[in-house]
Structures are given as C-alpha cells and as structure tokens.
Amino acid sequence: MSSIRIARRRATRLAALAAILGVASPASRAAEAPAIAVVSLVGDVVDVVTHRAQTGSRLDANAHQSIDFSQARLDDTALQAAGAALVKAEPGASVFGLARNSPAVYAAAKDLIDGEHVRLPAPLAADVAREHATQVLLITKRRAVAAMQLDQGTTGSGQVEGLGFYLDYDKRLKRSDTGEPARGFLAPFCYLDVTLVDVAGGRILGRASVGETHALSAARSPDADPWNALDAQHKIEALRELLRDGIEEAIPRVLGRVAAPAPAASGADRP
C-alpha cells in the first residue's frame, strides 16, 4: 500500500474522530481560517484644531487647518499595528496590508459604510479580489466631540476627526512630572473607526471606535507656545503611539473577544 493511501486514511480517521468529539480537525481549522486584508485610510492629512470660546450655539466655532502628513506614512503604522494585533487575536489567519493611498480612495472613505454594509471603491475591491481575501479590516476616520484627556477628566469643545492636534491657548495646565503651570496646551488626538467586513456580502462583522488623546501643558514648550510643546518629530511619534495603542485595544473588540475596557490613567497633564 502506498504512503499516499496511508496518509489519506489517517486524515479520514482524524476527521471522523473530530466529528465525534465535536471539534474541528486541523485540516478544517486551516480551511476556516480567514484571509484578512487590512486597509487604512487615515494618514493623508492631520487636522489642527484651535479652540475658540463659544456660547449658546452647537456650531463648531473652532478653527480647523488641514496639514498634509502623507510623508509621515501614518497609514503604514496603522497597518502594522492592526496586522500584529490580528495575528495575536486570530491565530492561523492570513493577514496582509493593502496600501491604497490615492486621493480618490481617501475621498471615498466617508461613503464606504451604509448602515450594516460596506461598499468598497473599485480600486480597493479589485485589490481585495486579487488577494483572495475573505474579510477586510477597514481603519477610517471618525468624527466626534472633542474630549482631550487630562490627568483627571477631559476638556475640549467642538468636534474633531481622524488624526490631529487640538490647541487651546487659554486653559491653564500643569506638567504632570514637575507641576510647572502654564497657559495653554497641545493635545494629539486619534479618533477612528475599525470595521471588519465580510467580503462576500459586504456585511459588517464587527466594529469598534478609537478615541485616544493626550493633553500636554505649554509648560513643556521652550517658548510658552503650546504648539511647541512637541517638536516636529515628536508630533509624528505622538500620533504613531496613539494609533498603535488605539488599534491594539480595538482589534479584540472588533473580533468580539472582549468588552470595552474601563478608562485607564493617561499620564496627561493636569489642571
């Protein structure tokens, strides 16, 4: 009898035993493992939001300035963070990133989700089909009320979206490490939606929101200007850190592994 027939018989016995025990055989587990394409559409621009006092209106009185941050490759950071978290949470899954960073795809990101279904733009759909992905993990910008994390509580007004920096030139904060006070603060922020989609039907399988912020007193600035509480390189690193932390925490929730965690101490500066 050939070794091929022996191997087939062993595989058949394993499958039968698995059926009796009510567990999946190694072969069926491999067949069921999803192929997940990760798409990040958050790193084209950052929003610099300057606080302006407002009374008696729900309109956003803040000043908003969009800055091209594509050279910082923040989408690459998001893809790497999501990939690592998926491999850890979903052993056996095939995970790969799709870099589709054209202006047209970024522009279409706001219209991807319609209720409980997602319709991918043609370029992304073609990439997903070519890679034979069964699921897509989308990382997109979320618009939300500004809530910048302090050492205790939050502060902010108006709305923010995606990645950026919130500037307040009036509120006094103290450095958490030295206690030195100053007027004004800078807060990097990361507001995202992480959505898992079934490719075959476009149905949403899971979704989690990310809201990561960190307020830094102007006392950290060499010239008392809160914008300079972080230099250019540290601004990029701050956004990367918020991306990594937010996505790593969101992935288990997207997959239905854990509930939303309780808020943790942030180490941000304090009033």
C-alpha positions in Angstrom: 0.0 0.0 0.0 1.4 3.4 -0.9 2.2 6.1 1.6 -0.3 8.4 -0.1 -3.2 6.0 0.7 -2.0 5.6 4.3 -1.9 9.4 4.7 -5.4 9.7 3.3 -6.8 7.0 5.7 -5.2 8.8 8.6 -6.7 12.1 7.5 -10.1 10.4 7.2 -9.8 8.9 10.7 -8.8 12.3 12.2 -11.8 14.0 10.6 -14.2 11.3 11.9 -12.7 11.5 15.4 -13.1 15.3 15.3 -16.7 15.0 14.3 -17.4 12.6 17.2 -15.7 14.9 19.7 -17.4 18.0 18.3 -14.2 19.8 17.5 -12.6 20.9 14.2 -9.8 18.8 12.7 -6.5 20.5 11.9 -7.4 20.4 8.2 -10.9 22.0 8.7 -9.4 24.7 11.0 -7.0 25.7 8.3 -9.8 25.8 5.8 -11.9 28.0 8.1 -9.1 30.5 8.9 -9.9 33.9 7.3 -7.8 35.8 4.9 -7.9 39.4 6.2 -7.0 42.4 4.1 -6.2 45.5 6.2 -6.9 48.9 4.7 -6.0 52.2 6.5 -7.5 55.4 5.2 -6.4 57.9 8.0 -2.9 59.1 7.2 -3.3 61.6 4.4 -3.8 64.8 6.4 -4.0 65.8 10.1 -6.5 68.3 11.5 -5.0 71.1 13.6 -7.9 72.4 15.7 -7.6 75.7 17.6 -10.1 76.2 20.4 -12.3 79.2 20.2 -14.7 80.0 23.0 -18.4 79.6 22.1 -21.6 80.2 24.0 -25.2 79.5 23.2 -24.6 77.5 20.0 -24.0 74.0 18.9 -22.0 75.1 15.9 -18.3 74.3 16.0 -16.6 77.7 16.5 -13.0 76.2 16.4 -10.6 77.0 13.7 -9.5 73.9 11.6 -6.4 73.7 9.4 -5.6 70.5 7.4 -1.9 69.7 7.0 -0.6 67.2 4.5 1.0 64.4 6.6 1.3 61.8 3.9 5.1 61.8 4.1 4.8 60.6 7.8 3.4 57.3 6.5 0.9 57.0 9.3 -1.1 54.5 7.4 1.8 52.2 7.4 1.9 52.5 11.2 -1.8 51.6 11.3 -1.4 48.6 9.0 1.5 47.3 11.1 -0.4 47.7 14.4 -3.5 46.1 13.0 -1.6 43.2 11.5 0.2 42.4 14.7 -3.0 42.6 16.8 -4.9 40.4 14.3 -2.2 37.7 14.2 -2.2 37.6 18.0 -6.0 37.6 18.4 -6.8 35.3 15.4 -4.1 32.6 15.2 -4.0 30.9 11.8 -5.5 33.8 9.9 -3.7 35.2 6.8 -3.3 38.9 7.3 -1.9 41.4 4.8 -2.0 45.1 4.3 -3.3 46.9 1.2 -1.8 50.3 0.6 -4.3 52.3 -1.4 -3.4 55.9 -0.7 -4.7 57.8 -3.7 -6.8 61.0 -3.2 -9.8 59.3 -4.8 -9.8 56.5 -2.3 -9.3 58.8 0.7 -12.2 60.9 -0.6 -14.5 57.9 -0.9 -13.7 56.8 2.7 -16.6 58.7 4.2 -19.2 56.9 2.0 -17.9 53.3 2.5 -20.3 52.4 5.3 -24.0 52.4 4.7 -25.8 51.0 7.8 -24.6 47.5 8.4 -23.0 47.1 5.0 -19.8 48.3 3.2 -19.3 49.0 -0.4 -15.6 49.2 -1.4 -14.4 51.6 -4.1 -13.5 49.8 -7.3 -9.7 50.1 -6.8 -9.9 48.6 -3.3 -12.4 45.9 -4.4 -10.0 44.8 -7.2 -7.1 44.5 -4.8 -9.1 42.5 -2.3 -10.3 40.1 -5.1 -6.8 39.7 -6.4 -5.5 38.7 -2.9 -8.5 36.3 -2.4 -9.3 38.0 0.9 -12.4 36.7 2.7 -12.6 39.7 5.1 -11.5 43.3 5.1 -10.5 45.3 8.2 -11.1 49.0 7.5 -9.5 51.7 9.5 -11.3 55.0 8.8 -11.6 58.5 10.4 -14.3 59.1 13.0 -15.9 62.5 13.7 -16.7 63.1 17.4 -17.0 65.7 20.1 -13.6 66.8 21.3 -12.7 65.3 24.6 -9.0 65.8 25.3 -7.7 63.6 28.1 -6.3 65.3 31.2 -4.7 63.6 34.2 -8.3 63.6 35.6 -11.2 64.1 33.3 -11.4 65.6 29.8 -11.6 69.1 28.2 -12.4 70.4 24.8 -15.2 71.9 22.6 -16.5 71.4 19.1 -15.6 68.4 17.0 -12.5 66.6 15.8 -11.9 63.9 13.2 -9.2 61.4 12.4 -5.7 62.3 13.4 -4.6 65.7 14.5 -3.7 68.2 17.2 -6.1 70.2 19.4 -4.7 73.6 20.6 -6.0 75.7 23.4 -4.3 78.9 24.2 -6.3 79.8 27.3 -6.7 76.8 29.7 -4.0 76.5 32.3 -2.4 73.1 32.8 0.4 71.9 35.0 3.1 69.5 33.8 2.4 66.0 35.3 6.1 65.5 36.1 7.3 68.9 37.5 4.0 70.6 38.5 5.0 73.7 36.5 1.9 75.6 35.3 1.4 77.5 32.0 -1.4 78.9 30.0 -2.5 76.7 27.1 -2.0 73.1 26.0 -1.4 70.9 22.9 -3.3 67.5 22.6 -2.5 65.0 19.9 -5.7 63.0 19.1 -6.7 59.8 17.3 -10.4 59.3 16.5 -11.0 56.3 14.3 -13.5 53.5 13.4 -12.2 50.0 13.0 -14.6 47.8 11.0 -14.4 44.2 10.0 -16.3 43.3 6.8 -17.3 40.1 5.1 -16.1 40.3 1.5 -18.8 38.0 0.0 -21.8 40.1 1.2 -20.3 43.4 2.3 -21.8 42.7 5.8 -20.2 44.3 8.8 -19.0 41.5 11.2 -17.7 43.8 14.0 -16.9 47.4 14.7 -15.1 49.4 17.4 -14.3 53.1 17.9 -11.0 54.5 18.9 -10.7 57.8 20.8 -7.1 58.4 22.0 -5.9 61.8 23.2 -3.1 63.2 25.4 -3.0 66.8 26.7 0.4 68.5 27.2 0.8 71.7 29.0 2.5 74.7 27.3 4.9 74.5 30.2 6.6 71.8 28.1 7.3 74.4 25.3 10.6 76.2 25.1 8.8 79.5 24.3 5.5 79.0 26.1 3.6 78.5 22.8 1.6 75.3 23.3 2.1 74.3 19.6 5.8 73.8 20.5 5.1 71.5 23.5 6.3 68.9 20.9 8.8 69.4 18.1 8.0 68.2 14.6 9.4 64.7 15.1 7.8 64.2 18.4 4.4 65.3 17.0 4.7 62.4 14.5 5.8 60.0 17.2 2.9 61.0 19.4 0.4 60.2 16.6 2.0 56.9 15.9 1.8 56.0 19.6 -1.9 56.9 19.8 -2.5 54.8 16.6 -0.7 51.8 17.9 -2.4 51.9 21.3 -5.9 52.6 19.9 -5.8 49.9 17.2 -4.2 47.3 19.5 -7.0 47.8 22.0 -9.8 47.9 19.4 -9.0 44.7 17.5 -10.2 42.2 20.2 -13.4 44.2 20.5 -13.9 44.1 16.7 -13.5 40.3 16.8 -15.9 40.0 19.8 -13.2 38.8 22.1 -13.6 41.4 25.0 -15.9 44.2 26.0 -14.8 47.8 26.0 -12.3 48.4 28.8 -12.7 50.9 31.7 -10.8 54.2 31.2 -7.2 54.0 32.4 -4.9 56.6 33.8 -3.3 58.5 30.9 -0.3 60.3 32.4 -1.5 63.5 30.7 -1.0 66.9 32.2 -3.5 68.2 34.8 -5.4 71.4 35.5 
